[in-house]
Amino acid sequence: MTTQNTLSLLNMYRARNVHAVKTPSGVVFMGVRNLRGDELKTLRAIPQSELEAALRWQK
């Protein structure tokens, strides 16, 4: 998955009140109870390195 795809997914989930938060232990998600099972599975399959790169692009 590319950084642009990851960024698109993060933006799509943000509309559903799911937010990515960078912590010292890595990127964690807040509000995942708003997602369906398949969406949560997709979100958890994204590697931490790609999540961090997408968050850097957002700034």
C-alpha positions as a printed Julia matrix, in Angstrom:
59×3 Matrix{Float64}:
   0.0    0.0    0.0
   1.36   3.41  -0.87
   1.47   6.44   1.37
  -1.22   8.13  -0.72
  -3.54   5.14  -0.28
  -2.89   5.09   3.44
  -3.59   8.8    3.65
  -6.86   8.34   1.75
  -7.95   5.6    4.15
  -7.07   7.74   7.17
  -9.09  10.63   5.77
 -12.04   8.36   5.0
 -12.0    6.94   8.53
 -11.61  10.41  10.02
 -15.03  11.25   8.58
 -16.34   8.39  10.75
 -14.63   9.81  13.89
 -11.67   7.43  13.84
  -8.4    9.26  14.44
  -4.78   8.17  14.19
  -2.61   9.36  17.08
   1.17   9.12  17.12
   2.49   7.91  20.48
   6.01   6.9   21.58
   5.05   3.24  21.06
   3.68   3.83  17.54
   0.48   4.96  15.85
  -2.74   4.02  17.64
  -6.34   4.61  16.64
  -9.06   6.28  18.67
 -12.72   5.62  17.95
 -12.37   2.22  16.28
 -15.72   1.15  17.74
 -17.25   3.19  14.89
 -15.83   0.76  12.3
 -17.19  -2.51  10.97
 -15.11  -5.68  11.28
 -13.73  -5.63   7.74
 -12.77  -1.95   8.02
 -10.96  -2.6   11.29
  -9.11  -5.54   9.72
  -7.99  -3.31   6.83
  -6.85  -0.59   9.21
  -4.84  -3.0   11.36
  -3.14  -4.48   8.28
  -1.38  -1.18   7.48
   2.28  -1.29   8.63
   3.38   1.23  11.26
   5.99   2.71   8.91
   3.31   3.6    6.35
   1.05   5.08   9.02
   3.88   7.27  10.29
   4.7    8.4    6.74
   1.05   9.28   6.09
   0.87  11.3    9.31
   4.0   13.2    8.3
   2.36  14.05   4.95
  -0.71  15.39   6.75
   1.28  18.06   8.56
